[in-house]
Amino acid sequence: MPIVYDKSRKIFRLQAGDTSYIMQIVKEKYLVHLYWGRRISSYHESRRIIWKDRGFAPNPDTSDRTFSLDTLPQEYPQTGNGDFRNPAYGIRQENGSRISNLEYIGYEISDGKPKLPGLPASSGSKKDVQTLKVYMEDAVAGLKVCLLYSVFASESVITRSVIFLNKGKKPLHLTKMLSMSVDIREDEFDVLTLYGAHNNERNMDRRPLSSGTVKIESLRGTSSPHQAPFMALLRKGADEDQGEVFAANFVYSGNFLAEVQVDPYRNIRFQMGMNPWNGEWKLEAGEMFQTPEVVMVYSKQGLGEMSRTFHKFYQNHLVRSPYAKKERPILINNWEATFFDFDEEKLLSLARKAASAGIELFVLDDGWFGHRDADDSSLGDWFVDKRKLPNGLKSLAEKIHDMGMQFGLWFEPEMISQDSELYRKHPDYVLHTEERPYTIGRGQLVLDLSRKEVCDYVIAAVRQILKDNPIDYVKWDMNRHLTDVGSMYFEPDRQGEITHRYVLGLYYIMDVLTSEFSEILFESCSSGGGRFDPGMLYYMPQTWCSDNTDAVCRMKIQYATSLTYPPITMGAHVSVVPNQQTGRVSPLATRGYVAMSGNFGYELDLGNLTDEELEYVKEQIQCYKMIRPVIQHGDFYRIRNPFNENLAAWNFVSQDQKRAVAFFFEILSQPAAPVRILKLKGLHPDKLYRRYDNGEIYSGDELMYCGISIPLKKEDFRGEMYCFEEIEKGEENGH
Ligand code: GLA
């Protein structure tokens, strides 16, 4: 059983894959955290709490000076009665009081996992997962809290969420409502987070835990490219292949907070949830609020195992699109080829070249609607621009279909341009605060998705286009962050809710459209990977990883993105050189290998390539079609880390370990260069594998432990690919 309750000792033991998570009820009312780590078969209080009277640690019980909330490892800590560390939640009563005191009142264990209404969340069958609900109450405030722990039996994953219920007669304000809080009585960890910017998403930042708080967050209204909603604690010395990792990822696309605090006695508090800054919620009597979900992953074998746990979990339990299990088409996107400057003939000529090269999906990007010749007009006017496409979208889509390709279309549905029909009709649809001027971003404003009426407009507008035209794929973009957050449609004391209401509105829109058009493949985007989070993945099974298509930059971006998200979710395209973001000239082969390491496509004008280059592109496409099942549905292993060295390498292994594809990159050519050895990972040691390019045969253990020597080359930004396929024993003799 994944969840065991020991009645006599009042101990909960959650058993998920390789991990155990243990809590105890102390003094009949406090829910105390005892252990999260490698799975143990039983627990007989070896790791008991050592009680001690500490200075400045207040005591709720006058008879026991060793008992203080300030030193107690808690599951869902509060503020105001003796714990001076970071609280997990906060309230404000109608009388202004901000003190709270939750006491344990009961629990419930059930098979399966309840849905989180209005929110994206993982799911599982009654066989896969059990859920523990721990009920706590603050009788004075009239607050009831339910802590939810869903425990996946064969994956090292526990998910957490919290429900608040106002049981009182008066309104209650939630001022902080995190989804996860864990007090760990150890401090020998490093903290890993992912920071970045537009064109430079997800850089790895590993720092030792010292004193005080390490905090990352987004206050931008979206999860943002600036910090990913991810934090991991790595046991000192842990690396890619060994050592314990405790990771948390937030299934949410708005403002978040992740922090880890070291207390004076070297205990740490690890927390994640919605950002409390401008993030209040008012609960009327009888109302409930549920927090989004945190996915907690434990790995006993470093970051590699952590990532594969996330990858499998997201593919099997989060991404709800029928495409989760399907291979994705190779696409060509016209954005970097034409920008806003196109007409039907230009698109068709690009499409003809793409079709003859073997590309499977043609995506028409920004600029097809309203009168959009630049980025400062027409958002909201989701009807075709007849100047550019006089025969309409349907005719274009049909012509593309006739070439044997699918047809995809770009939208940015959450936005409105001041120069648009929509704005002229509905200036009130803009997210804004009365009396204040708008703050423009990329020449555009944000729609007020906290209002259902506005959400319904977006649904109707997008639905119309999807109904009227044979569309196979949608790119859902979002190119600025939230400012002037406010909505006159809500009372003054609900203005702190608007950022979350925006996200709920977005989830409602995506829920309706992706359910209604489940046969359409959706890709999310936010100026590249600016909103690459599990919340978006729930609705849309792939994300444009970055607007930066430079192969060298992409090595890092995709490497770090793979910490949590599987390569099948990462849109990765070959583009022109000099690269439009960096000016770098890298070989077409390397651009191909980097893009083939994800969800492959092209984003350039094939008409500008030489015949030789075009032939090579055809070969790349043929090659990707062959390796696609391994890349998209195999296991992913990182081998060399481009954040640390002049190299990058990784390999993919099919689930049955019969096929493998490895990529190796040396970024700058070096004098007196060492000969590099590439050691593969994840193969079956006893199987025999044939190397595709030269027919040589090696055992899995030779490839993994002995490795292959990489020939020297005088070339910057060089890439190599090695493909392997299992052969039956005995077959090698005949070779
Ligand atoms: C964003 C996207 C790009 C492209 C442009 C169009 O920047 O990330 O891929 O779609 O918008 O305006």
Residues whose N, C-alpha, C, O or C-beta is under 5 A from the ligand:
A	BS01	GLA	W335 D365 D366 C525 S526 S527 G528 D547
